[in-house]
Amino acid sequence: MSNLATEFLNRTLVTPFVLASGIWGTTASLLERAALAGFGAVTAKSCGPTPRAGHVNPTCLDWGHGLINAIGLANPGAVEEVALLTSARTRLEALGVPLIASIFAGPPAEFGEVARIIAAAKPDFIEVNISCPNVHSEFGEPYAGDADAASEVTGFVTDVAKPAGIPVIVKLAPNVSSIGRIARAVVAAGADALCVVNTMPGMVIDAESGQAILANRTGGLSGPAIKPIALKCVYDVRRACPETPIIGTGGVSTGLDAVEMLMAGATAVGVGSAVYYRGAKAITTIRTELESWMAAHGVTDLDQIRGAVHRERIYPTSPSGAPVPAAH
């Protein structure tokens, strides 16, 4: 019998799967549906200090190897979000599934103000989105690109969240020179866990018109194409912060993808674009695939494979006793 229970920041998740932010919004009924489908925790859509309509269409495209989106952080604003989160938390509590509230802001101090407002909803965790790649023109470069900036933002949020008893998760970006260094900086500033990673900045062009397809021109890549990037980022962050819980996110569409993410060092596994590719029951299917893989490989507990890539590599030996080089 496979044990999928996952310890995460003093909570036991019934499965290692975490619904990524923005996939099913913040509506209580949809987040409840995600929990019933098999997510061990769910993340609400990011909210900021004021209402945002987001970008005009087209905002999302399946470009053949994944999705690219520039939704533009559409949200009702933190004050209105509190009621939505409170309703969602009530339903999720009955199912034993934690709620993660996701926040973003402009200046560093504003992150603390948004966190203060959202804390009133008493979410189980607050995720700090310092890495959204599709609003550069409005907010400048993501804070996730600089260790000092990321640390400053984290400090403002933890100053508010910690007294309220709400652990803080910081969501990192993949397109940085050293994600491990940035991870260490935000952990030193008080982050309790890390979400690794957000989407990868990109662009898709229509050759017939000579125009970028997204109205925002650029957007964030997600789905199968970014899985190798996400795995490398999770691997690097696990090496840099071996004691810090990680939600490994990026390109997980199958049970085997989840196995690889756990082996890279993830504590839990974020799932997002798979809902587009495999439908509303995607997580049920992925869970079944994970359990089947575990049964076929004699794995009864996820800790048996979690972080496997970080263990000493043992090479087979030839009849003479000499190591056999690994195949390339």
ZASE-596261 format. One line per 10 residues: number of its first residue (from 1); for each residue x, y, z of N, C-alpha, C. Coordinates in nm, 3 decimals. Layout:
# residues N
NUM = X:Y:Z:X:Y:Z:X:Y:Z; ...
//
This chain:
# residues 328
1 = 0.085:-0.119:0.000:0.000:0.000:0.000:0.089:0.125:0.000; 0.065:0.217:-0.093:0.147:0.337:-0.104:0.105:0.441:-0.001; 0.204:0.500:0.064:0.178:0.607:0.159:0.215:0.739:0.094; 0.116:0.821:0.060:0.140:0.948:-0.006:0.140:1.066:0.090; 0.117:1.039:0.219:0.115:1.147:0.317:0.248:1.221:0.316; 0.240:1.353:0.322:0.359:1.437:0.310:0.362:1.541:0.421; 0.470:1.543:0.498:0.485:1.643:0.604:0.536:1.773:0.543; 0.462:1.880:0.569:0.499:2.009:0.512:0.467:2.119:0.613; 0.570:2.180:0.670:0.554:2.289:0.767:0.453:2.256:0.877; 0.478:2.145:0.942:0.396:2.100:1.055:0.253:2.066:1.018
11 = 0.228:2.044:0.891:0.099:1.994:0.845:0.122:1.865:0.770; 0.027:1.773:0.780:0.035:1.649:0.704:-0.060:1.661:0.585; -0.002:1.665:0.466:-0.083:1.670:0.345:-0.122:1.527:0.307; -0.247:1.508:0.267:-0.293:1.372:0.234:-0.225:1.319:0.108; -0.183:1.408:0.021:-0.102:1.371:-0.095:0.005:1.479:-0.110; 0.110:1.453:-0.189:0.215:1.553:-0.204:0.181:1.663:-0.304; 0.062:1.658:-0.362:0.029:1.749:-0.471:-0.032:1.880:-0.423; 0.020:1.990:-0.479:-0.026:2.124:-0.444:-0.078:2.192:-0.570; -0.202:2.239:-0.565:-0.256:2.314:-0.678:-0.181:2.445:-0.690; -0.126:2.471:-0.808:-0.050:2.595:-0.831:-0.143:2.715:-0.836
21 = -0.088:2.830:-0.804:-0.165:2.954:-0.802:-0.217:2.990:-0.941; -0.341:3.039:-0.945:-0.397:3.090:-1.069:-0.472:2.989:-1.152; -0.465:2.861:-1.119:-0.527:2.759:-1.203:-0.678:2.758:-1.188; -0.727:2.758:-1.064:-0.871:2.757:-1.039:-0.915:2.877:-0.956; -0.845:2.990:-0.969:-0.887:3.113:-0.904:-0.890:3.104:-0.753; -0.990:3.172:-0.694:-1.004:3.173:-0.548:-1.146:3.137:-0.506; -1.229:3.099:-0.602:-1.366:3.062:-0.570:-1.369:2.939:-0.482; -1.443:2.947:-0.372:-1.445:2.839:-0.274:-1.485:2.705:-0.335; -1.586:2.705:-0.420:-1.634:2.579:-0.477:-1.529:2.513:-0.566; -1.452:2.595:-0.640:-1.350:2.538:-0.728:-1.230:2.487:-0.648
31 = -1.190:2.559:-0.545:-1.079:2.512:-0.462:-1.120:2.387:-0.385; -1.246:2.381:-0.344:-1.296:2.260:-0.279:-1.294:2.142:-0.377; -1.331:2.171:-0.501:-1.329:2.067:-0.604:-1.187:2.013:-0.622; -1.088:2.103:-0.619:-0.949:2.060:-0.632:-0.909:1.969:-0.516; -0.953:2.005:-0.396:-0.920:1.923:-0.279:-0.984:1.785:-0.290; -1.108:1.780:-0.334:-1.177:1.652:-0.347:-1.114:1.565:-0.456; -1.053:1.630:-0.556:-0.992:1.556:-0.665:-0.862:1.488:-0.624; -0.797:1.539:-0.518:-0.676:1.473:-0.472:-0.558:1.563:-0.441; -0.577:1.695:-0.446:-0.468:1.785:-0.407:-0.453:1.784:-0.255; -0.329:1.781:-0.209:-0.303:1.782:-0.065:-0.307:1.921:-0.007
41 = -0.289:2.023:-0.091:-0.300:2.164:-0.053:-0.337:2.241:-0.179; -0.402:2.356:-0.162:-0.441:2.433:-0.280:-0.396:2.578:-0.262; -0.354:2.638:-0.373:-0.309:2.777:-0.372:-0.410:2.863:-0.446; -0.453:2.970:-0.383:-0.546:3.062:-0.446:-0.471:3.148:-0.547; -0.546:3.215:-0.634:-0.485:3.305:-0.731:-0.420:3.423:-0.659; -0.308:3.470:-0.711:-0.237:3.582:-0.648:-0.324:3.707:-0.639; -0.316:3.775:-0.527:-0.387:3.902:-0.512:-0.287:4.010:-0.471; -0.321:4.133:-0.508:-0.234:4.246:-0.479:-0.306:4.354:-0.401; -0.244:4.471:-0.389:-0.300:4.577:-0.305:-0.430:4.637:-0.357; -0.448:4.637:-0.489:-0.568:4.697:-0.549:-0.621:4.606:-0.659
51 = -0.746:4.625:-0.699:-0.802:4.542:-0.807:-0.726:4.562:-0.937; -0.712:4.454:-1.014:-0.647:4.460:-1.144:-0.733:4.384:-1.245; -0.755:4.443:-1.359:-0.830:4.376:-1.465:-0.742:4.278:-1.542; -0.611:4.294:-1.533:-0.520:4.209:-1.608:-0.503:4.259:-1.750; -0.437:4.179:-1.832:-0.411:4.218:-1.970:-0.529:4.182:-2.060; -0.537:4.248:-2.173:-0.643:4.217:-2.269:-0.606:4.091:-2.345; -0.705:4.026:-2.404:-0.682:3.905:-2.482:-0.610:3.938:-2.614; -0.535:3.840:-2.667:-0.513:3.705:-2.613:-0.412:3.704:-2.499; -0.445:3.624:-2.396:-0.359:3.618:-2.277:-0.298:3.480:-2.253; -0.343:3.380:-2.327:-0.291:3.245:-2.304:-0.295:3.165:-2.433
61 = -0.193:3.085:-2.456:-0.183:3.007:-2.580:-0.113:2.875:-2.553; -0.166:2.769:-2.613:-0.095:2.641:-2.619:-0.009:2.646:-2.744; 0.122:2.659:-2.726:0.211:2.678:-2.841:0.272:2.548:-2.891; 0.224:2.437:-2.840:0.267:2.307:-2.891:0.354:2.227:-2.798; 0.427:2.294:-2.708:0.514:2.224:-2.614:0.486:2.267:-2.470; 0.384:2.345:-2.453:0.347:2.398:-2.323:0.254:2.516:-2.343; 0.230:2.588:-2.237:0.146:2.707:-2.243:0.231:2.831:-2.226; 0.186:2.941:-2.282:0.245:3.071:-2.253:0.130:3.163:-2.216; 0.145:3.234:-2.104:0.035:3.320:-2.061:0.086:3.454:-2.011; 0.001:3.553:-2.027:0.026:3.685:-1.969:-0.109:3.736:-1.919
71 = -0.161:3.668:-1.817:-0.290:3.706:-1.761:-0.282:3.846:-1.701; -0.168:3.878:-1.643:-0.149:4.013:-1.590:-0.195:4.030:-1.446; -0.193:3.918:-1.369:-0.226:3.925:-1.226:-0.365:3.985:-1.200; -0.461:3.946:-1.283:-0.599:3.992:-1.259:-0.647:3.943:-1.123; -0.704:4.035:-1.044:-0.754:3.998:-0.911:-0.841:4.110:-0.857; -0.922:4.081:-0.755:-1.014:4.183:-0.702:-0.951:4.277:-0.601; -0.824:4.256:-0.566:-0.759:4.334:-0.462:-0.766:4.263:-0.329; -0.670:4.291:-0.243:-0.657:4.217:-0.117:-0.780:4.227:-0.027; -0.839:4.345:-0.018:-0.955:4.363:0.072:-1.069:4.271:0.029; -1.101:4.268:-0.100:-1.208:4.182:-0.150:-1.168:4.035:-0.142
81 = -1.040:4.008:-0.155:-0.992:3.871:-0.154:-1.012:3.804:-0.019; -1.014:3.882:0.087:-1.027:3.824:0.222:-1.155:3.741:0.234; -1.265:3.794:0.185:-1.392:3.721:0.194:-1.386:3.591:0.114; -1.324:3.596:-0.004:-1.312:3.476:-0.087:-1.226:3.370:-0.018; -1.115:3.414:0.038:-1.026:3.320:0.107:-1.091:3.261:0.231; -1.164:3.343:0.304:-1.231:3.295:0.425:-1.332:3.187:0.391; -1.409:3.208:0.285:-1.506:3.108:0.242:-1.437:2.980:0.198; -1.329:2.995:0.122:-1.255:2.877:0.075:-1.195:2.801:0.192; -1.138:2.873:0.289:-1.075:2.808:0.404:-1.177:2.725:0.482; -1.297:2.776:0.499:-1.401:2.704:0.572:-1.430:2.569:0.507
91 = -1.440:2.569:0.375:-1.469:2.443:0.305:-1.350:2.349:0.308; -1.230:2.403:0.294:-1.112:2.319:0.289:-1.078:2.259:0.426; -1.105:2.335:0.531:-1.079:2.284:0.666:-1.154:2.154:0.691; -1.277:2.147:0.641:-1.359:2.027:0.661:-1.298:1.905:0.591; -1.214:1.930:0.492:-1.150:1.823:0.416:-1.007:1.797:0.462; -0.959:1.879:0.555:-0.822:1.864:0.603:-0.717:1.905:0.501; -0.755:1.998:0.411:-0.664:2.043:0.306:-0.626:2.188:0.331; -0.498:2.219:0.348:-0.455:2.356:0.376:-0.476:2.450:0.257; -0.500:2.577:0.289:-0.516:2.683:0.190:-0.392:2.771:0.190; -0.337:2.793:0.071:-0.223:2.882:0.054:-0.272:3.009:-0.016
101 = -0.259:3.123:0.050:-0.293:3.250:-0.012:-0.168:3.304:-0.081; -0.184:3.351:-0.204:-0.071:3.403:-0.281:-0.083:3.554:-0.294; 0.028:3.625:-0.271:0.024:3.771:-0.277:0.134:3.826:-0.366; 0.110:3.948:-0.419:0.212:4.023:-0.490:0.191:4.170:-0.458; 0.287:4.253:-0.492:0.275:4.396:-0.466:0.379:4.470:-0.548; 0.386:4.602:-0.528:0.483:4.686:-0.596:0.606:4.706:-0.510; 0.617:4.819:-0.436:0.732:4.841:-0.348:0.741:4.733:-0.240; 0.860:4.704:-0.189:0.876:4.599:-0.089:0.783:4.613:0.031; 0.770:4.734:0.086:0.685:4.752:0.204:0.539:4.719:0.175; 0.498:4.734:0.049:0.360:4.706:0.011:0.328:4.557:0.024
111 = 0.428:4.473:0.005:0.407:4.329:0.027:0.363:4.303:0.171; 0.425:4.373:0.265:0.386:4.358:0.404:0.244:4.403:0.429; 0.202:4.510:0.364:0.066:4.560:0.380:-0.036:4.462:0.324; -0.007:4.406:0.207:-0.098:4.306:0.149:-0.105:4.184:0.241; 0.009:4.141:0.293:0.011:4.026:0.385:-0.073:4.055:0.509; -0.065:4.180:0.560:-0.144:4.216:0.678:-0.293:4.204:0.650; -0.336:4.250:0.533:-0.478:4.240:0.497:-0.521:4.095:0.482; -0.442:4.018:0.409:-0.477:3.878:0.381:-0.473:3.792:0.507; -0.390:3.828:0.603:-0.382:3.750:0.728:-0.515:3.743:0.799; -0.603:3.840:0.774:-0.735:3.839:0.837:-0.818:3.718:0.796
121 = -0.788:3.662:0.679:-0.860:3.544:0.631:-0.809:3.415:0.694; -0.698:3.425:0.767:-0.636:3.313:0.835:-0.604:3.195:0.742; -0.537:3.222:0.630:-0.494:3.110:0.545:-0.390:3.027:0.618; -0.372:2.905:0.577:-0.274:2.819:0.643:-0.131:2.864:0.612; -0.110:2.915:0.490:0.020:2.965:0.449:0.002:3.087:0.360; 0.103:3.171:0.353:0.106:3.280:0.256:0.222:3.256:0.161; 0.190:3.254:0.032:0.294:3.242:-0.071:0.323:3.381:-0.126; 0.450:3.416:-0.131:0.492:3.548:-0.177:0.541:3.537:-0.321; 0.464:3.594:-0.412:0.496:3.587:-0.554:0.590:3.703:-0.589; 0.719:3.675:-0.584:0.818:3.778:-0.618:0.876:3.753:-0.756
131 = 0.809:3.664:-0.833:0.873:3.615:-0.955:0.785:3.616:-1.079; 0.671:3.685:-1.075:0.584:3.685:-1.193:0.654:3.754:-1.310; 0.664:3.686:-1.426:0.743:3.742:-1.536:0.666:3.828:-1.636; 0.535:3.849:-1.617:0.463:3.914:-1.725:0.407:4.053:-1.691; 0.461:4.118:-1.589:0.420:4.256:-1.558:0.541:4.346:-1.537; 0.651:4.315:-1.606:0.774:4.394:-1.589:0.752:4.542:-1.611; 0.672:4.577:-1.713:0.657:4.717:-1.749:0.591:4.798:-1.638; 0.519:4.728:-1.551:0.449:4.798:-1.443:0.526:4.794:-1.311; 0.592:4.682:-1.283:0.658:4.665:-1.155:0.810:4.658:-1.165; 0.866:4.666:-1.287:1.010:4.653:-1.301:1.052:4.508:-1.300
141 = 1.180:4.483:-1.285:1.229:4.346:-1.282:1.179:4.275:-1.156; 1.149:4.143:-1.168:1.101:4.070:-1.051:1.201:4.076:-0.936; 1.151:4.085:-0.814:1.238:4.086:-0.697:1.317:3.955:-0.686; 1.264:3.849:-0.747:1.331:3.720:-0.740:1.465:3.720:-0.812; 1.494:3.824:-0.890:1.619:3.828:-0.964:1.737:3.881:-0.885; 1.712:3.930:-0.765:1.819:3.989:-0.685:1.807:3.942:-0.540; 1.914:3.890:-0.486:1.909:3.832:-0.351:1.871:3.936:-0.246; 1.927:4.055:-0.254:1.897:4.159:-0.155:1.751:4.203:-0.164; 1.701:4.221:-0.286:1.562:4.263:-0.304:1.466:4.154:-0.257; 1.497:4.030:-0.292:1.412:3.918:-0.250:1.409:3.907:-0.098
151 = 1.525:3.927:-0.037:1.534:3.922:0.109:1.454:4.033:0.174; 1.459:4.154:0.115:1.386:4.267:0.171:1.236:4.244:0.169; 1.186:4.196:0.057:1.043:4.168:0.045:1.002:4.060:0.146; 1.081:3.956:0.155:1.051:3.846:0.248:1.042:3.898:0.391; 1.133:3.987:0.427:1.133:4.042:0.563:1.006:4.118:0.595; 0.957:4.198:0.501:0.833:4.272:0.525:0.714:4.177:0.546; 0.710:4.067:0.470:0.599:3.973:0.484:0.610:3.893:0.613; 0.728:3.845:0.645:0.742:3.764:0.766:0.718:3.848:0.892; 0.750:3.975:0.887:0.724:4.062:1.002:0.575:4.067:1.036; 0.492:4.048:0.935:0.347:4.051:0.955:0.291:3.911:0.977
161 = 0.337:3.816:0.896:0.279:3.682:0.899:0.319:3.601:1.021; 0.445:3.612:1.062:0.491:3.530:1.175:0.414:3.559:1.303; 0.391:3.687:1.342:0.311:3.713:1.462:0.169:3.658:1.452; 0.119:3.646:1.328:-0.016:3.593:1.307:-0.016:3.440:1.301; 0.103:3.382:1.314:0.113:3.236:1.312:0.097:3.175:1.174; 0.127:3.251:1.068:0.110:3.202:0.931:0.248:3.183:0.868; 0.287:3.060:0.836:0.416:3.036:0.771:0.420:3.099:0.632; 0.541:3.135:0.589:0.560:3.206:0.463:0.636:3.119:0.363; 0.580:3.111:0.242:0.643:3.041:0.130:0.682:3.147:0.027; 0.804:3.145:-0.021:0.847:3.241:-0.123:0.861:3.168:-0.256
171 = 0.800:3.224:-0.360:0.801:3.163:-0.494:0.914:3.223:-0.577; 1.007:3.139:-0.617:1.128:3.183:-0.687:1.114:3.174:-0.839; 1.200:3.247:-0.907:1.201:3.251:-1.053:1.312:3.160:-1.108; 1.291:3.102:-1.226:1.393:3.014:-1.284:1.503:3.089:-1.358; 1.474:3.207:-1.408:1.567:3.279:-1.495:1.658:3.374:-1.416; 1.739:3.313:-1.328:1.833:3.390:-1.247:1.970:3.324:-1.254; 2.073:3.400:-1.220:2.209:3.346:-1.233:2.239:3.240:-1.127; 2.182:3.254:-1.007:2.207:3.156:-0.901:2.084:3.146:-0.812; 1.997:3.052:-0.843:1.875:3.038:-0.765:1.906:2.991:-0.624; 2.015:2.919:-0.608:2.054:2.874:-0.474:2.089:2.990:-0.384
181 = 2.160:3.087:-0.438:2.198:3.205:-0.359:2.074:3.285:-0.318; 1.979:3.299:-0.408:1.857:3.373:-0.376:1.774:3.295:-0.275; 1.771:3.164:-0.289:1.699:3.081:-0.193:1.756:3.097:-0.053; 1.888:3.095:-0.041:1.951:3.113:0.091:1.917:3.250:0.149; 1.910:3.352:0.064:1.882:3.487:0.112:1.741:3.498:0.170; 1.643:3.440:0.102:1.505:3.454:0.153:1.482:3.365:0.275; 1.551:3.253:0.281:1.540:3.169:0.401:1.603:3.241:0.520; 1.716:3.306:0.498:1.780:3.384:0.605:1.690:3.498:0.651; 1.605:3.549:0.559:1.514:3.658:0.592:1.386:3.610:0.658; 1.371:3.479:0.673:1.256:3.427:0.746:1.161:3.338:0.670
191 = 1.185:3.312:0.541:1.096:3.224:0.466:1.097:3.084:0.527; 0.979:3.026:0.541:0.967:2.892:0.600:0.978:2.783:0.495; 0.940:2.815:0.371:0.943:2.719:0.262:0.960:2.794:0.131; 0.987:2.719:0.024:1.010:2.779:-0.107:0.926:2.708:-0.211; 0.872:2.785:-0.305:0.804:2.728:-0.420:0.897:2.747:-0.539; 0.935:2.637:-0.602:1.039:2.640:-0.707:0.985:2.563:-0.829; 0.946:2.629:-0.936:0.966:2.768:-0.971:0.839:2.824:-1.033; 0.844:2.955:-1.062:0.739:3.020:-1.137:0.761:2.992:-1.286; 0.678:3.052:-1.371:0.692:3.032:-1.515:0.820:3.095:-1.568; 0.859:3.052:-1.688:0.980:3.101:-1.753:0.943:3.205:-1.858
201 = 1.002:3.323:-1.856:0.966:3.426:-1.954:0.991:3.380:-2.098; 0.898:3.415:-2.186:0.914:3.376:-2.325:0.824:3.456:-2.418; 0.832:3.426:-2.546:0.753:3.496:-2.648:0.721:3.398:-2.760; 0.602:3.413:-2.816:0.562:3.335:-2.932:0.518:3.433:-3.041; 0.569:3.413:-3.161:0.543:3.506:-3.272:0.465:3.437:-3.383; 0.371:3.510:-3.440:0.297:3.464:-3.556:0.373:3.510:-3.681; 0.430:3.416:-3.754:0.514:3.450:-3.868:0.436:3.516:-3.981; 0.307:3.488:-3.992:0.228:3.545:-4.100:0.207:3.695:-4.081; 0.181:3.736:-3.959:0.157:3.878:-3.932:0.282:3.951:-3.886; 0.382:3.873:-3.842:0.503:3.935:-3.788:0.481:4.000:-3.653
211 = 0.380:3.951:-3.581:0.347:4.008:-3.452:0.355:3.903:-3.341; 0.385:3.950:-3.219:0.375:3.861:-3.104:0.229:3.822:-3.084; 0.204:3.699:-3.050:0.066:3.652:-3.040:-0.003:3.706:-2.916; 0.065:3.708:-2.802:0.005:3.762:-2.681:-0.007:3.913:-2.691; -0.117:3.966:-2.641:-0.136:4.111:-2.642:-0.026:4.181:-2.563; 0.025:4.114:-2.460:0.132:4.171:-2.378:0.270:4.149:-2.441; 0.271:4.084:-2.558:0.393:4.046:-2.630:0.468:3.931:-2.563; 0.505:3.944:-2.438:0.576:3.838:-2.369:0.487:3.779:-2.260; 0.526:3.661:-2.214:0.448:3.595:-2.109:0.532:3.490:-2.039; 0.467:3.407:-1.961:0.535:3.305:-1.885:0.508:3.166:-1.941
221 = 0.614:3.089:-1.966:0.601:2.953:-2.016:0.578:2.856:-1.901; 0.486:2.763:-1.923:0.461:2.656:-1.826:0.436:2.528:-1.903; 0.419:2.419:-1.832:0.392:2.292:-1.899:0.516:2.211:-1.928; 0.503:2.105:-2.010:0.611:2.008:-2.031:0.745:2.069:-2.069; 0.747:2.176:-2.146:0.873:2.231:-2.195:0.965:2.279:-2.084; 0.910:2.319:-1.970:0.997:2.374:-1.866:1.034:2.273:-1.758; 0.990:2.148:-1.772:1.020:2.051:-1.666:1.169:2.034:-1.639; 1.254:2.019:-1.741:1.397:2.006:-1.711:1.454:2.127:-1.638; 1.403:2.246:-1.671:1.448:2.367:-1.602:1.405:2.362:-1.456; 1.279:2.325:-1.433:1.227:2.318:-1.296:1.303:2.214:-1.213
231 = 1.331:2.099:-1.272:1.405:1.995:-1.200:1.543:2.045:-1.158; 1.611:2.114:-1.249:1.743:2.168:-1.215:1.733:2.272:-1.104; 1.631:2.356:-1.110:1.614:2.458:-1.006:1.586:2.395:-0.870; 1.499:2.295:-0.867:1.470:2.226:-0.742:1.596:2.159:-0.688; 1.670:2.096:-0.775:1.796:2.032:-0.736:1.892:2.134:-0.674; 1.907:2.249:-0.738:1.998:2.352:-0.688:1.953:2.408:-0.554; 1.822:2.430:-0.540:1.770:2.486:-0.416:1.781:2.385:-0.302; 1.758:2.257:-0.331:1.774:2.155:-0.227:1.918:2.149:-0.178; 2.013:2.165:-0.269:2.153:2.166:-0.229:2.185:2.290:-0.145; 2.127:2.403:-0.183:2.155:2.528:-0.112:2.086:2.535:0.023
241 = 1.966:2.479:0.032:1.884:2.488:0.155:1.832:2.349:0.190; 1.918:2.260:0.236:1.879:2.120:0.256:1.770:2.097:0.359; 1.749:2.192:0.450:1.649:2.172:0.554:1.517:2.244:0.526; 1.509:2.316:0.415:1.391:2.397:0.386:1.294:2.322:0.296; 1.166:2.312:0.333:1.067:2.245:0.248:1.055:2.316:0.113; 1.036:2.237:0.008:1.025:2.290:-0.128:0.900:2.234:-0.195; 0.822:2.324:-0.256:0.716:2.281:-0.347:0.775:2.286:-0.487; 0.803:2.171:-0.546:0.863:2.166:-0.679:0.756:2.179:-0.785; 0.765:2.284:-0.866:0.660:2.315:-0.962:0.718:2.344:-1.099; 0.656:2.289:-1.203:0.699:2.318:-1.339:0.698:2.195:-1.427
251 = 0.597:2.183:-1.511:0.594:2.076:-1.609:0.549:1.941:-1.559; 0.491:1.933:-1.440:0.445:1.803:-1.388:0.309:1.771:-1.448; 0.305:1.671:-1.536:0.182:1.632:-1.603:0.145:1.486:-1.581; 0.239:1.407:-1.530:0.217:1.264:-1.510:0.271:1.221:-1.374; 0.237:1.099:-1.337:0.291:1.044:-1.213:0.441:1.031:-1.219; 0.494:0.996:-1.335:0.639:0.985:-1.350:0.707:1.120:-1.334; 0.644:1.226:-1.385:0.698:1.360:-1.364:0.707:1.390:-1.215; 0.606:1.350:-1.140:0.606:1.374:-0.996:0.719:1.299:-0.927; 0.744:1.176:-0.972:0.855:1.097:-0.918:0.986:1.172:-0.939; 1.007:1.224:-1.059:1.130:1.295:-1.091:1.145:1.420:-1.005
261 = 1.035:1.491:-0.984:1.039:1.613:-0.904:1.076:1.581:-0.759; 1.020:1.475:-0.706:1.054:1.433:-0.570:1.201:1.390:-0.561; 1.246:1.319:-0.661:1.386:1.275:-0.662:1.482:1.393:-0.669; 1.439:1.502:-0.734:1.523:1.621:-0.742:1.536:1.691:-0.608; 1.445:1.660:-0.515:1.454:1.718:-0.382:1.330:1.789:-0.335; 1.221:1.784:-0.412:1.098:1.850:-0.370:1.035:1.778:-0.252; 0.978:1.856:-0.162:0.901:1.801:-0.050:0.761:1.768:-0.097; 0.701:1.863:-0.170:0.569:1.847:-0.229:0.580:1.885:-0.377; 0.475:1.857:-0.454:0.481:1.874:-0.599:0.367:1.964:-0.646; 0.403:2.077:-0.705:0.302:2.167:-0.759:0.254:2.122:-0.896
271 = 0.124:2.135:-0.919:0.065:2.096:-1.047:-0.024:2.209:-1.095; -0.008:2.247:-1.222:-0.087:2.357:-1.276:-0.136:2.331:-1.417; -0.047:2.344:-1.515:-0.085:2.331:-1.656:-0.143:2.194:-1.690; -0.113:2.093:-1.610:-0.166:1.959:-1.636:-0.318:1.959:-1.638; -0.379:2.052:-1.564:-0.525:2.061:-1.561:-0.577:2.099:-1.700; -0.500:2.179:-1.772:-0.538:2.215:-1.910:-0.524:2.093:-2.001; -0.415:2.022:-1.988:-0.386:1.911:-2.078:-0.468:1.786:-2.049; -0.494:1.760:-1.922:-0.557:1.633:-1.886:-0.694:1.648:-1.822; -0.743:1.772:-1.813:-0.878:1.794:-1.765:-0.887:1.810:-1.614; -1.010:1.834:-1.569:-1.034:1.863:-1.428:-0.992:1.749:-1.335
281 = -0.990:1.627:-1.387:-0.951:1.512:-1.305:-0.803:1.477:-1.321; -0.727:1.572:-1.369:-0.584:1.546:-1.394:-0.514:1.494:-1.270; -0.540:1.555:-1.155:-0.465:1.516:-1.035:-0.502:1.377:-0.989; -0.627:1.336:-1.013:-0.667:1.199:-0.980:-0.587:1.100:-1.063; -0.572:1.131:-1.191:-0.496:1.044:-1.280:-0.348:1.042:-1.243; -0.293:1.158:-1.215:-0.152:1.167:-1.178:-0.125:1.090:-1.049; -0.217:1.102:-0.955:-0.201:1.029:-0.829:-0.202:0.878:-0.855; -0.293:0.832:-0.938:-0.299:0.689:-0.969:-0.171:0.643:-1.036; -0.118:0.725:-1.127:0.007:0.691:-1.194:0.124:0.686:-1.097; 0.127:0.778:-1.002:0.232:0.777:-0.900:0.224:0.650:-0.816
291 = 0.103:0.616:-0.773:0.086:0.495:-0.691:0.124:0.370:-0.769; 0.091:0.367:-0.897:0.127:0.251:-0.980:0.279:0.238:-0.993; 0.346:0.352:-1.012:0.493:0.350:-1.022:0.553:0.301:-0.890; 0.501:0.349:-0.780:0.553:0.308:-0.650:0.537:0.159:-0.629; 0.419:0.107:-0.664:0.394:-0.036:-0.646:0.487:-0.119:-0.734; 0.508:-0.075:-0.857:0.594:-0.149:-0.950:0.740:-0.149:-0.906; 0.780:-0.047:-0.828:0.919:-0.035:-0.786:0.940:-0.067:-0.638; 0.838:-0.122:-0.575:0.851:-0.161:-0.435:0.868:-0.044:-0.341; 0.816:0.070:-0.378:0.826:0.190:-0.294:0.696:0.207:-0.217; 0.705:0.210:-0.085:0.584:0.222:-0.004:0.568:0.360:0.059
301 = 0.677:0.438:0.061:0.674:0.570:0.123:0.756:0.666:0.037; 0.705:0.788:0.021:0.772:0.884:-0.066:0.912:0.921:-0.019; 0.938:0.907:0.110:1.072:0.939:0.161:1.178:0.846:0.103; 1.136:0.731:0.052:1.232:0.639:-0.009:1.291:0.695:-0.138; 1.216:0.784:-0.205:1.266:0.839:-0.331:1.296:0.989:-0.323; 1.244:1.055:-0.221:1.262:1.200:-0.210:1.410:1.234:-0.197; 1.458:1.318:-0.286:1.599:1.358:-0.282:1.696:1.254:-0.331; 1.648:1.154:-0.404:1.735:1.044:-0.446:1.854:1.091:-0.529; 1.836:1.195:-0.610:1.944:1.242:-0.696:2.060:1.299:-0.614; 2.034:1.334:-0.490:2.139:1.394:-0.406:2.221:1.289:-0.331
311 = 2.179:1.165:-0.341:2.253:1.060:-0.272:2.375:1.020:-0.354; 2.471:0.959:-0.286:2.594:0.919:-0.354:2.561:0.822:-0.466; 2.614:0.850:-0.583:2.587:0.767:-0.698:2.670:0.639:-0.691; 2.604:0.526:-0.707:2.672:0.398:-0.702:2.673:0.338:-0.842; 2.791:0.321:-0.898:2.803:0.267:-1.032:2.816:0.114:-1.026; 2.760:0.046:-1.126:2.782:-0.100:-1.132:2.930:-0.129:-1.158; 2.972:-0.249:-1.129:3.113:-0.285:-1.151:3.123:-0.395:-1.256; 3.237:-0.396:-1.323:3.265:-0.500:-1.424:3.312:-0.625:-1.352; 3.325:-0.738:-1.424:3.376:-0.861:-1.359:3.511:-0.839:-1.291; 3.593:-0.744:-1.340:3.724:-0.720:-1.281:3.715:-0.636:-1.156
321 = 3.594:-0.582:-1.131:3.578:-0.498:-1.013:3.592:-0.350:-1.041; 3.627:-0.315:-1.166:3.642:-0.174:-1.201:3.505:-0.111:-1.226; 3.488:0.016:-1.189:3.359:0.083:-1.214:3.327:0.088:-1.362; 3.200:0.073:-1.395:3.155:0.084:-1.534:3.104:0.227:-1.555; 3.159:0.300:-1.651:3.112:0.438:-1.672:2.964:0.442:-1.701; 2.899:0.546:-1.654:2.755:0.560:-1.678:2.732:0.588:-1.824; 2.621:0.535:-1.877:2.585:0.557:-2.016:2.543:0.702:-2.035; 2.572:0.759:-2.150:2.535:0.897:-2.181:2.429:0.896:-2.289
//
